[in-house]
């Protein structure tokens, strides 16, 4: 999984420091939104020809890492 995570970069000069795929200005957030809306990896790859399957797997691995917390306290709204 660490090799996949190397595909995710964070640079303050690119997309305001948001995590992106290989510095290509494709935010991780955008790819996650596409997948959660129901797009398949193959559909995304068809729309974004400079992406590779491993890039989208890296997006999922990155999201997995972000969700790995020991405990979450409820937030009052």
Secondary structure in CASP SS format (residue, H / E / C, confidence):
PFRMAT SS
TARGET T0000
AUTHOR 0000-0000-0000
METHOD secondary structure of the structure
MODEL  1
X C 1.00
X H 1.00
X H 1.00
X H 1.00
X H 1.00
X C 1.00
X C 1.00
X E 1.00
X E 1.00
X C 1.00
X C 1.00
X C 1.00
X C 1.00
X C 1.00
X H 1.00
X H 1.00
X H 1.00
X C 1.00
X C 1.00
X E 1.00
X E 1.00
X C 1.00
X C 1.00
X C 1.00
X C 1.00
X C 1.00
X E 1.00
X H 1.00
X H 1.00
X H 1.00
X H 1.00
X H 1.00
X H 1.00
X H 1.00
X H 1.00
X H 1.00
X C 1.00
X C 1.00
X C 1.00
X C 1.00
X H 1.00
X H 1.00
X H 1.00
X H 1.00
X H 1.00
X H 1.00
X H 1.00
X C 1.00
X C 1.00
X C 1.00
X C 1.00
X C 1.00
X H 1.00
X H 1.00
X H 1.00
X H 1.00
X H 1.00
X H 1.00
X H 1.00
X H 1.00
X H 1.00
X H 1.00
X H 1.00
X H 1.00
X H 1.00
X H 1.00
X H 1.00
X C 1.00
X C 1.00
X C 1.00
X C 1.00
X C 1.00
X C 1.00
X C 1.00
X C 1.00
X C 1.00
X C 1.00
END
